[in-house]
Amino acid sequence: MGCAPSIHVSHSGVIYCRDSEESNSPHQTTTISQGTTTLHGLFVKTDAADSIPSVLAYQSRQPPPSAGPRRKERRESGGASARSRTPHCCSVEAETQTSSSSTKVSTTEVQVGPMRLTQYPIQVLLVFAKEDNQSNGFWWACDRAGYRCNIAWTPESALECFLDKHQEIIVIDHRNSKYFDAEDICRSIRATEPSEHTVILAVVPRTSGDQEETSVLPLLDAGFDRQFMENSSVTACYNELVQIEHGEVRSQFKLRACNAVFTALDHCQEAVEITNEDHVIQYVNPAFERMMGYCKGELIGKELTELPKSDKNSADLLDNINTFIKKGKEWQGVYYARRKSGDSIQQHVKITPVVGQGGKIRHFVSLKRLHCTNENNKQLYKSHREDKCTGDNSQSESGSYKSKNRRKDSVDVKSITSQSSDAPSLQTRRYSSMARIHSMTIEAPITKVINIINAAQENSPITVAEALDRVLEILRTTELYSPQLGTKDEDPHTSDLVGGLMNDGLRRLSGNEYVFSKNMNLSHTHLPVPNTINDVPPCIAQLLDNEESWDFNIFELEAVTNKRPLVYLGLKVFARFGVSEFLNCSEATLRAWLQVIEANYHSSNSYHNSTHAADVLHATAFFLRKERVKGSLDHLDEVAALIAATIHDVDHPGRTNSFLCNAGSELAVLYNDTAVLESHHTALAFQLTTKDSKYNIFKNIDRNRYRTLRQAIIDMVLATEMTKHFEHVNKFVNSINKPMASEETSPHSEGSDTECTANIKNFPDNQTLIKRMMIKCADVANPCRPLELCIEWAGRISEEYFAQTDEEKRQGLPVVMPVFDRNTCSIPKSQISFIDYFITDMFDAWDAFAHLPVLMQHLANNYKHWKTLDDLKCKSLRLPSENNN
């Protein structure tokens, strides 16, 4: 076995060990074997006594009247080893546990309220610099009491032993500072977390009769709990230890059990709040923090009166609750609370008074969970407030309008309603109202969804019910598809784009209205007489030969047509899709109509002019030729899409909707600040078309087809309004992309485009989503054009926004897009933000449906171009060197 420590088993059953000269580690392990039984040391337990040879078994369970012979025996047995210790091996530890009847571990049952605990034998750590009568006195006292005892001779081994064993009692020799500083040892142990529940006893020297006893305060300051006047009597030591066990140790044991209770509270799904008798918050659990939006540190120590209150509670509800709980009665009911964010939430609340010191109420425990709110409950609450009786019956107040509880054992409905005189009438009204609600024949789809969720909550676990509550809160909002902007405030370009493109003038100046300057024409001018185009000039015809290509250069067509590209491109595209044949109108009527529409685009606008309309028409025609798009739509849908693309920005003033609303324009007033321009474009287009039969392309189609066509055109033009951008994109993804992806990956699906598009044709709503997505993508396809075209469009839209900012400053209007200041704006940054926020996700979804690899490659190249410029701190469209070339 090598060089083993010296091991001795005394007649009284004390097993201890001392390290040999070669074994200087306090964790050196030594074994004694008998058959298959093994004893392990440094710490040797008497649990192994049955396996020790009979000559080593316990013969006596009580120490002799005098500990002297035992000490002598121990010193004689281990003296050689002890004397051989060198300075680097300066610790000896021993362990004992005995009982008067058996060596089995004895346990004690302890009751803490309703909780039954098992207390195992007490562990004691003796810290003495050397072996003497006092250390032996405590040793044999532990032996008599049945405690497990360890001895440490150095501060280091004392701390190490405590961290390993977590003893309940520590006895430190404070009689002589020659060997170690007892107070330093105490402080080092107190600095550890396990010492919170440990009692530390200081052994102090006995004072002479004429000497005044010293104060205990320095010991308490050092971390000791008690002092013990030097007395080597085993009985005296035994009495001290037993008193500590039944006093401080038993109390600390009960307190330690509270860790289990707090762990349960921390993982509880119900919000828990504990206050003192003065309603000062003492504890809240994580569920409470999540429900109310506060951090624990913001609440602990605050009075409830310091927190914001909801104004939805009845005026006397708090007084009723206080009156109830001050009498020691439990209160439960429905209560409105205000979260940190300021919004009010309805809660099921149960408040229980807890009696403490002096037999008085010392705490109030509140259990809270979200109440499933719906319009029915709101009406019941309102009627209850109007009809409730006065008096001290706050329980009946809450119970009378309480909805059916999701957890049946949470609320004693019978006990609550029995106290209320008006409960029967309220219940009758409740059932009557519910019956009328359920008998309604007109029910919106969202109402059906909410009713299904409410029904699912009835018997759901609390976690599921709370999650469904959050679902209901979201469903009851109006902006179901608008994203929560996480980085909006961090990126001013994105913020301004969102503010300028997605708001309908919400930043209106109070009390001020503005009109446009005289040079801004918001109504169409005198209509020019349409000219008949008999022949297309060769240069124009040559350009139009390439119009089916995505890389078609619309700016070249703009140049050769003297800024009238819409008529020529329109004639070519409409002929290719058979629009005249579908509408049963002549080519002359179609030409005249195109001329009228183009005449009402403002060529003075740098971006929103007829060239932009022609570009959108070209993109729409390109998309309509994609296999999956073509297979999903009817001929009427194609005609409607081409007409919508042609008219979608007619008479655009070169200003955003926000500008018109802030300026109090006639159009904004006419359309109630809602989709102002988009509504104007469609209304004016139909007015122009039907004004004269010469260019009325709808004059020869029957009424039903006209109404269907008109509705489709209006729907597509209104879809270009950016406030509904995310709604349209998300609906397309969820209704088109995801179902198609599921079909394609399904093992039972053949995955053919023909089958997929046939399914779409069976659902008109899906066709509508496709048309909306198509015109939206065509309207903002500039970042997906070849780089040179993309750069030109970026310059044009920036100039138009610059002009708007200039006018807003001149007229004193709110500047809706401050970053578009021509003196400071970074065009690359604005393009990056626009692509990141609006373009990427939308074109990913459209590409997944229509398959547009060329466009996606252009998008990647263009984005790289803008990023390169931005990284180089260049604010213009190109690098200065490129501009010079």
N, C-alpha and C positions, 0 to 999 in steps of 0.2 A: 504493500500500500504506500510505500514511500515514507517520507517524513511526516507523520500524522501529528496533529495536536494532541496534547495531553487531555484525556477525557476521564471524568469521574462521575459515578452515580452514587449519591449518598444513601444512607439507610432510610432517610426520610422521603426519598423519591425525588430529590433535587438533581436535575441533570445540568451540568455546566461544562464548558470547555475553555481551554486556554491555548492560544496559538503557540506553536513551537518557534524556535529561532528562525527556521527557514520559511515559516509560513507567516508572512507579515500582512497578508490581505485579510480584511475583516470578512470577506465573503468566501474565504477558502472553504471548500466543501470536503468533509471527511465522512466515511461511512463505516458503520459496524453492522455486520450481517449475521443473521441467525436463520438458517434455512433460506427462505426467499424474502425475508424481511430485512429492510434497510433503514438505518437511522441516518439522517442527514444533519450536518452542522455547517456552519457556525452556530445557527440557532437549532437546538435540539428540543423536540416537543415530547412530553410524556404520553402523547397519544400512541406512541410506539412501545409503551411499557410492556404490553402483552407479548411482544416479540423479543423482549430482552431475556437473556438466560435467567433462570430462577435465582441464581446467586446475586443478580443485580436488581431483582424485582423489589417493589416497595415493601418495606417491612414496618414502617411507622408513618402515620399521616400527620402527626403533630410534632412540632419542634420541642426540644427539651426545655426545661425551665430556664436554663442558662444557655445562651448561644455560644458561650466560650468554647466548649469542647468541639462543637460543630465547626466553628471558625478554625480551630486548631487542626481539625481533621482536614478541612478544605485546604488550609495552607500547607499542611504536610503533604497532602496528595498532589497538590499542584504547585508546591513551592518551587521545585526545581525549574519548572517551566516558567513560573512567574519571574524568578530571579534572573532567568536567562534572557528576559525580554530586552531588546535594544531600543534606543530612542525612536527608531523609525517604526517600531511595532509597539505602539503605546496604548492599545485599546483591547479590552476583553469584554465580551458580551455573553450573557447567559440567559436562559429562558426556563421558566418553570410553570407548571400548572398542576395542582393536586386538588383532591377533594377528599372528604372524610370517608367516602364510600367507594368511589371508583375513579378511574382516570379518564372517563368519557367527558366530552365537552358538555357542560350544563348550560342551559339557556333559560331565560326568564321571559314571560309574557308580560308586556306592558301595554296598557290601554291609553290612547291619546284621542279623546273624543270618540268618534265612531271607528277609529282606525286601530287595529290590533297589530302590535309590533313585537318582534322577537329580538331580545337583547342577549347578545353573546357574552361570554366571560370578559371581564374588564382586563385591559392590557395596561401594564405599568412600565414606565421606563425610569430606571434609577441612574442618575448621572453623578458619580462620585469620582474624585481624583484617585482615591486609594480605598482599599478595603479596611473597614473599621467596624466598631460596634454599631454605629448608626446605620451603615449600609446593610449590615447583617440583620439589624432589627427590622428594616423595611422588607428585606428579602424574605424573612420568615413570616412577616405579617402577610405578604402576598401569598405565601404558601398556605397559611391558615385560611385566608379568605377565598382561596381558589382562583386567584388572579394569575394571568400570564405575566411573567416578569422578565425584563431585559435589563442588563447592566451595561453601561457605557463608561469608559474611563477617560475619554477625551472629548472635547467639543465636537471634533469632526465626526467621530463615530456616533455621538449622540444625535447629531442632525441627520446623519445617514440612516441610522436605525429608525428615527421617527418618520422620515419620509417613506421608509419601507413598510412600517407597521401601523402608523397612525394611532399611537397609544392614546387612551382617554385620560390618563393621569401621568404626569411627569414630575419626578421628585429630583430637585437639583440641590447639590450641596453648596450652601452659601456661607459656610462657616469660616473658610479660609481662602483668601484670594491668591495665595502663593502658587497654587497649581493651575487654576483657570479662573476667569472672570464669570461668575454665575449669571450676572445680569446680561452680559454679552451673549451667553448661550441662550438665555431666555428670549432676547430680542431676535436672534437669528431664527429661532423656532417660530416665534410669532410672525415673522416675515413670510412664512409659508402659508398657503391656503388651508391645508388640513388643520392647522392649529386653531381655527375658529371655534372648534368644538372640543378643545383640549383644556383640562385644568392643570395649571402648573403650580407646584408647591415648592416654596423655598425653605430649606432647613437652615435656621439661623442659630448662632451660639446662644447658650443659656446665659442670662444676665445674673450678676451677683445680687445679693439682697439689697445692697446700698446703691445699686446702679439703676438709673431710670430706664424704663423700657423705651426702645427707639420707635419712631413712627413707621407705620407700614406703607406710607404714601410712596416713598422711593421705589419700593418693591412693586407696587401697583403700576407706577409709571413705567417700569421696566417690562411689564407684561405678566408678572406673577399674579395669581388669583388669591393665594393664601400664604401664610407663613406658619412654620412648625418649629416650636422651640425644641432645641436639641434634647432628645430623649430616646435612648437606645432600647427601651423596653418594647418587646414585641407587641404587648397588649396596647401600649400607647400608640405605636405605629399602626396597629390593626384598627384601633378605634378611629384614628384620623382618616385612614383610607376608606373605611366603611361609611363614615359620615360624608366624605366627598362623593362616594358612589351614590348614596341615597339623596344627596343634595344636588350639587352642581352637575355631576356626570349624568344623573337621571334626567335633569332638565335639559342638558345639552343633547342628550340622546333623543328626546322628544323634538327639540328644535331641528335636529339634523333630519328627522323624518319629514320635516316640512319641505325639504328639497324635492321629495317625490310629489308633494302637493303642488308646488310651484311649477315643476316640470309638466304636470298634468294641465295646469292653468295656461302655461305658455303654448301648449299644443292644442288647447281647446278651441273649437270652431266658434263658440259663442264669445262675444265680447264681454270681458269681466272688468269691473271697476270697483275698487275698494276705497272708501273714504273713512275719516274719523268722525267722531260725533259732531264736529263743527263743519262737516262737509269739505274738509281739505283732502285732496286726492293723495292716497298713499300708494296705490298700485293700479296699473292697467296692464292687460296682457297684449300680446302682439295682434290678436284679432281685433281688439279695441282700437289699436293704432291704425290698422288697415281700414276699419269702418269709418273712423272719424277724421283720418288724414293727419293726425298729430304724431309727433315722436314722443316717446315716453318722457324724455327730459323736459319737454314743454309743458307737461301736465303735473308731474309729481310735485307736491308742495303747494299747488294752487287751489284756491277755493273754487267750488263750482260756480259761484256767483261771478267770478272773474272771466268765465268763458262766455262767448257769444251765445245768445238764446234765440231759438226760432220764434217767430211771431205767429206761427200757425196753431200754437196751443191755446186752449181757452184761458182766460185771464186768471181764473182761480185754481187752475189745475195744480200748479206747484204748491200752493198753500194746502190744498187737499192732500197731496202726497206727503208733505212734511207733517201734517197733523196725524196722518195714519202711521207713519214709521216712527215718530217720536213716542207713540204709545206702545212701541214694541211689536206692532202688527206688520205683517208682510204685505207689500203693495205690488200689484202687477196690472199692466194695462198697456195701451198704445200711447206713445209719446213722440213728439217731433223734436229732433235734435239738429243743431246746425254744425255742419262739418267745417273744417278749417278753410276749405275753399269757399264757404259762404252759402252753399246750397243746403236746403233742409231735407232731411231723410226721416222716414217714419219707422219707428222701432217698436218691437215688443220688448217691454222692460219689466223686470222682476227685481224688486228691492227688498232685501232681507236685513233686519237689524240684528246685530251680534252683541251679546252681553259680554262684558269684560271685567276689568278691575273694579272692585267695589260693588259688583252686582249691577252696574249701570251699562247702558248701551255705549259701546266704545267704537263700533265700526258699523258701516252700512255696505253691504255687498250687493252690487247691481249686475244682473245678467241681461245682456242686450243682444238682440238679433234683428236683422232687417225685416220689416213688415212688408208683405206682398201688396203693394199699392195698386189700385185700379180705380177707375172712375166710380164704380159702385161704392167702394169704401169711402171715397171722398164725399159722395152725396150723403151717405149714412152719418159720416162725421159732422157734416154741416147741419143736418136735421137734428142731430143729437145736441149740438151746441145751442140750437134755437129752442129746443123743447126740454132740456135737462132740468131736473128739479134741483133747488138749492139744498145745501146740507152737507154733512160730513159723510159722503158716500162715494168717494173717489173711485173705489173699486167698481161700483156699478157704472160710473161714467165711462170707464175704459171698456168694461165688458159689454155694454150695450151696443157698441158699434164695432166690436172685434170681429174680424172675419174668421172663418173656420181655420183652426190652427193646423199647420202642416204636421206638427208633432203632437199627438193626442195627449201625451202626458205632460206637456209643458204648461198648459193653462187649465185650471179647474173652472171650466165654463159654468158648471152648475152652481158652484159656490159664489161666483161673481154675479151671475144674473139673478140669483135668488135674493140678493140684497137690493135689487133695483125695482122700484115701483113701476117704472115706465118700460121695463124690459119687454113685457109681452107685446105692447103696442109697437115698440121699435122693431121687434122681431117680425111682427106681422107685416109692417111696412117694408122690412128688408126682403122677406120672401116675395111680397107682391112686386117690388121693384125688380127683383131678380127674374121673376116669371115673365115680366114684360120685356126685359132685356133679351131673354133667351127665346122669346116668341117673335122677335123682330125678323122679318123676312128679307130686309135689305141689310146686307152685312158685307163690309169691305174685306178683301183678302187679308189685310193686316190685322183686322179684328179677329178673324178666324185663327190666325197664327197666335195672337195674344191669348185667346181663349184656350187653345190647345196647351200653351205653356202654363197657363194658370191651373189647368186641370192636372198637368204633370207634376206641379208643385205639391199637390195635396198630400201625397204619401212619400215624397222624396226625402232622402237624407238631407240634413241641414246644409251640408256643403253644396249639394246639387241645387237645393232650393235657393240658396244665396246666389249661386252662379246664374240661375234663371232670372233672379231679380235684376241682375246687372244686364242680362239680355233684354229684359222688358224695358229697362231704362233707355237702352240704345234704340230699341224699336220705336219708342215713343218720340224720339227726336225727329226733326224734319230733315236733317242733313245726314242721311244714312250712308251716302257714298262719298262724302267729302272727307279727305284724310285729315288726321291730326298732324299739323305741321311740326315736325321735331326740330328742324334746322332753319325755319323761316326767319327767326330773329337773328340768326347768325349770318345769313346771307342776304344782304340788302337788295341784291339784284332779283333773287327769287321772291323776296317779300314785295318788292315793287311790282313785279310782273303779276303776282297773285292779286295784289291790291288793284292794279290797273285793269286786269283782264277778267277777274272773277268777282268783282264787286259792282253792285248797281248804285254807285254814288252814296255809300254809307257814310262818307266823310263830308257830308253837307255842312256848309257854314250856317250857323244858327242865325235866322232872321235876315239873311241876305239872299237875294235872287239876282241872277245875272242873265243878260241876253247876249247873243253872239254879236261880234262886230259886223258891220255892214257888208264887209267883203266876203263873209262866209254865207254861202247860199245853201240852206237846208232843204229847200223845196226845188223840185225840178224846174228848169227854165222852160221857155216857150218851146214846144216840141218841134223839132225840125221835120220838114217834109221828107219822108223816106225816099232814097234814091234806089232805082233798080240797078242791080249789078249784073250785067249780061256776061261779061268776060272777066276772068281773074288774070291779072298781069302775070307774065311768065316768071318774073322773079319771086312773086308770092307763091305761085303754083309749085315752083321748084322747092321752096322751103317746106311747103305743106306735104310734099311727098314723104317726108320723114316724121310726120306728126304722130305716128303710132309708136315711135321709139320713146322710151323714158327720157333719153338724153336730148330730146327736142329742145332747141334754143328759142324760147318765147321772146327773148329780147331782140333777136334778129327780126322776128316777125313784127314786133312793135315798131322797129325802125323803118322797115320797108312799107308798112301800112300807115305811116304817119299817126301812130298811137291809136290805131283802130284795129287791133288784132282780133277782137272778139267776133266781129262779123265774119271775117274770112275763115278763121278756125272753126267757128260755129257752123257755117255752111258745110264744111268738109266733114266734121264729126257727125252732125245731125243726119247727113246723107248716108254715112256709113252705118248708122244705127236705125235707118228707116223711120225717122221721126215724122217726116211729112206724111208718109203712108199711114202711120198709126193715128195721127191727128186728122187725117183726111183734109189737109190744107195744101195749098199750092206752094211752090218754091218761092214765088214772089212774096207771098204772105209771110213766110218764114224769114226771108231776107229783110223785109220791112220791120218785122218784130225785133230781129237782132240789131238793126240800126237804132230803133227806138231805145232799146235797153242800153246799148253801148253809149248813146248820147247822154244818158242820165248817170253815167259814171263820171266822176270828176277827174279830168286829166291833170288838174293842178295838184292832186294828191300824189305824193311820192310813192306810196305803196298801194293804197286802196283805190285802184283805178281799173280800167277795163283790161289792162294787161294782167293784173292779178286774177280777174274773173276768167280770162282766157286760160291762164295757167291752171286754175282749179278745174275748169272744164276739161283740159287736156288730161290731168291726173285722174279725174273721174272716169273718162273714157278708157284710160289705160287699165284702171282697176276692173271696169266692167268686162274686159276681155280676159281676165284671169279665169281659169277653168272653174274653180270652186265658186267664185262670185257669180259667174254667168249661169251656172247650174242652179244657183239658189234663188235667182230673181226671175220675175216675169218680164215680158216686153214693156208693160205699163211701168214697172219699177225702173227699168232702164231709161225710159223717156222722162219720167219724173226726176230721176237723178241728174240727167243732163240739163234739164230746164232749171232745176234748183241750183246747180253749179253756176249757171249763166247769170242768174238774178241775185245770187246770195249776198252781194254787197252793193247793190245798185243804190245810187244816191248817197254813198257813204261820205260823211263830212270830213274824214281824216282825223276824227277824234273818237275817244273811247266812250263807252256807256257811262263810266264814272264821271267823265268830264261833262257830258250832257246833263246828268242828274245834278251835279254840283252847280252847274250854271243855270239850272231851272229852265231849260229850254222847252219850247213848245212840244217837241217830240217826247221829252221825258214826262211832261205833264199829261200828254195824250195817252201814253202807255204805262202810266203809274209807276215810273222808274223801274219797270220790269222788262228785261229783254228789249230795250228800247229800239236799238238799231235793227236787230233781227226782225222784230215785228214790223218796223217801217219798210225794210227791204221787201218783204213778201207782200205787204199791203200795197205799196206803190207799184210793184211789178204787175200785180193783177189789175190795178187801176189803169195803168198804161196799156195793158194788153186788151182790156175790154172796152177801152174808150173809143176805138175806131175799128171798124170791120176790116180795114186795110191791113192791119197788123194783129188782128185777133186770131191767134193760132188755135183757139179752142172753139171757134164758132160752129164747127161742123161735127162735133162729137156729142153724143147724147148726154143728158143731164147726169145720170148715174156714173158714167165713166168720168165725166168732168169733176164731179164731187170727189170721187176716189183719187183722181190724179191731183186735184188741188190739195187735198188733205196730205197726200204723200209729199208734195213739194213744200208745203208749209212746215211739216214735221222735220224735214231735212234741213231747211234753212234755220229753223229755231235751234236745231242741234248744234249749230256752229257757235252758239253763245257759250262762252267759256265758264260761266258759273255752274253749268251742269256737266262740265268736262268729265270729272271723275265718276259721276253717276253713269254716264253713257259707257265709259271704258269698263267700269266694274260689271255692269250688266252684261256687256258683250263677253267678257271673260267668263263670267259664271254661267251664262246661258248658252254660249256658243263654244268657246275654247275648251272649257273643262268637260262638257259632255262629249265633244268630239274626241278629245284625248282619251277619255274612258272607253269609247267605242273602238278606237284604234288599238288600244292595248288589251282589249278583251279577247280571250282565247276563242270565243264563239263568234267574233266579228270578222267579216271578210275584209273590212277596212277600205272598201272602195269609195271613191269620192262620189260616185253616182248615187249610192245608197245613202250617203251622208247628206248630200244636197236634197235628195228627195224627202228626207225626214224634215229638213229645214223648211221646205216648201209647204209642208203640212201644217206648219205653225206660223201664221202671219206675223205674230209678235217677233219671232226670230228674224223674219225678213226685214222688219222695221229696224231692229238693232243693227243688222248688217248695213242697211242704207245710211243710217246715222253715222256709223263708224266710218263708212266709206267717204262721205262728204267731209267729215271732220279731218280725216287723214289727208284728203285732197286739199283742204283749206290751209293746212299748216305743213305741207310737204316740203317746204323750202330746204330744211336741213338734210333732206334725203335726195336732193338734186345734185348733179355734178358740181364740183367745188366752185367753179367760176360763177355758175348760176346762184349757188348758195350764198356766195360772198355779195353778189349784187343785191339779192333780196334782203340780206342782213343790213346792208347800207341803206336801203330804201325804208325799211320799217324803223330803223333807228332815227332817220331824218324826220319821219312823221311823228315819232314820239318826242323828238327834240322840239319840233314846232309846237306840239301841244304843251310841253313844259314852259316854253317861252310865253305862250298865250295865257296860261294859268298864272304866271307871275305878273303879266301885264294887267290882268283883270282882277288880281287879288283872290283868285280861286285857290282851293286846296290843291297842292301839287301831288297828284296821285302816284306818280312814279319819279321820285326825286333823283334816282340814279341816272335817269335819262336827261341829264344836263349836258348840253353839247360841249361845255368847257371841261367837264370832268369825267364823263362817261367812258367806261371801258366796254367797247362793243364785244370783244371776245368773252368777257365775263358774262355779259347779258345773254349771249348765245349759249354759253355753257349751262347757265341756269335754266334757260328755256328748254334746252334739250334734256337736261337731267330731270326737270320737274314735270314737263308736259309731254315730251316727244318719245322718249325711250320706251316707257311701258306701253304706251298706246301703239306704237309701231311694232313692238314685239308681239302684241296680241294680234294685230292686223296681219303681220307676216305669218304668224302661226296658222292663220286661216287662209290667206290668199296666196302665200308663198311668193315672197318678194326679195330674193337674194340680192339683186342689183341695188335696190333701194337701201337695204341694210348695210351693204358695203360702202355706199356713198355716205351714209350716216356716220359710220365709223371713221372714214377718212376725214370728213368735215369736222367731226368732234376733235380729232387729233390736231387738225389745223388750228382750231380755236385754243386748244390747250397749249400748243406750242407758243402761240402769240402771248397767251396769258402768262406762261412761265417766263417769257422774256420781258414781261412788264409792258408789252406793247398794247396800246388801247385802240388802235385803228384796225381797219379791215385787213391790212397786209403789213408786212415789215417795210420800213422806210426804203430799204434797198429795192424791194419789189415795186414800190410805187414809182421810184425814179425810172425803172425800166419801162 
